[in-house]
Each structure stands twice: as structure tokens, then as C-alpha cells.
Amino acid sequence: QVQLVESGGGLVQPRGSLRLSCAASGTIFSINAMGWYRQAPGKQRELVATLTRGGLTNYADSVQGRFTISRDNAQNTLYLQMNSLKSEDTAVYYCYFKYTSGGQIEITWGQGIQVTVSS
């Protein structure tokens, strides 16, 4: 059973930076993709960034050029470096891993972590 634990959130001032981490426990043999979503109060969950097994990245227009998604293969940890943060980045951030297990495609989500951008 794969579990994801997020860390690195908190309160930051506008134009500040944070780095979110998403550590996977358990055995993952074949990761297909991973990424981050976020959900602000009163809004639907939205895609922030994705990273494929082959290393391709995709970002929401609203974070392009400010956020960077990356992975530490050895530690099965996913990162989201967030720079030049804005108040509209305030949300609960969720990581996910999409992987193959026993011939089935599985998706596991983290528990979510709060990011608040405010002066």
C-alpha cells in the first residue's frame, strides 16, 4: 500500500517562496506520472503541475514560470518549488502518484497541505 505524506506548507508573504515535498512510502515499481493539484476555498480542485515518467512537465498557466516540479528518484519524493507567490496561490495542495501495480493503474493522493500567501 503506497502512502503519500506532504510537507513544507505554511504561511508566506507575497513574493516569497516555499517548497512542498511529497514523500512516498511503500514499494512502487512503475510510476506513470505524478503531480500537484490545489483547491482554494469555494473553488474546484485544479491542476498545478504534472511530471511524467519520461520527465515531461506540464504547468497551469497561472503558475508557469513561477513553480517548478521535480522528483528525487532515489527517495521517491516529489517536490514543488513555488516562487514569487501571490495571494491567489493560497490553497490546500495535494500531491498524487499514478502507478502500475499488479497490472492495474492506481492513483494515490496525499492528505493535502495548506499554503497561505498573505502579508
N, C-alpha and C positions, 0 to 999 in steps of 0.2 A: 504494500500500500504506500503510494507516494504522498507525502505531505509537503506543503509549501509554507514557509514562515517568512513573513516580510519584516523589515526593519528599516530604520533610517528616516521615518517621517517626523513631523513636528511642526513647530511654528517658525516661520522665517519672514523676514521683511521683504517687501517688494524689491526686485532686482538682485535678491540673494540667490543662494544655491543650496540644493540638497541632493544627496544620493540615496536612492532607495535600493535595498537589496532583497532578493527573494531566494532563500536557500531551500533546496530540495533534499528531503531525507527519503531513504528507501532506494531501491535499485531501479534505475531507468536505463534500459538497454538501447532504446531508439527514440530519441526526441525528434519530432517532426517540426515543431515550431514552439515558440514561447513569446510572451509579450506582456503588455500592461494595458489595463483599462482603468477608467476612473469614473466616479459618479459624484456629481455635486448635488447639494440639497435641492429637491424638487425637479431634478433633471434625470434623463435616462443615462444609463451607463454608456460611455463612449470609448472607442478605441484611442489609445495614446500612441503605442508603438508596438511593432512586432519584429521578431528576428527568426528567420528560418534556419533549418539545419545547415543549409548551404551558406549562411552568412548574409543573406539578403535582409535589408531592413526596410521598414515602412513606417512613416510617421503621419499623425494627424496634421493637417495644415496649421492648426493653431499652435503646435509645438515645434514644427520644423525649424531647424537651425538653433533651437534652444535646448532641446532634450537629446540625449544620446543613449541608445540601448546597447548593452553589451553583455557578454557571458564569460564566466570563468569555467571552462570545460572541466578542469580537474576537480573543482569543488561543486559542480552542478549548481552554480549560483548565477542568477540573473540580476543585472543592475539597470538602473535608470538614473542617469546623471541629468539633473534638472538645473539649468542656469537661467539667469535673467527672469526669475519667477515673477508672475503677475498675480493680482488678486483673483483673476478668473481661473487660475490653476488650482485654487482651493477645492479640494475634493477628497473622497476616500479612494485610494489607489489599490487596485487588485492586480496581482500577477497571475499568470496561468502558464501551464506546461501542457502541450499536446504531444502525446507519445503513443507508441505502439506497444501493447502488452498482450501476450498470448494471442496474437493475431487480431486483436481488437484495437481500435483507436480510442484512447482515453484522454479526457481533459480534466486536469486538477487545478483548482483555484486556491489562491491564498486567502487568508481571513480578512484582508483589507487593512490599510493603514492610512491614518489621517494626515493630510498635508494642508496646512493653513498658511496662507500668504497674507500678511496684514502688518500694518505699521502700528 
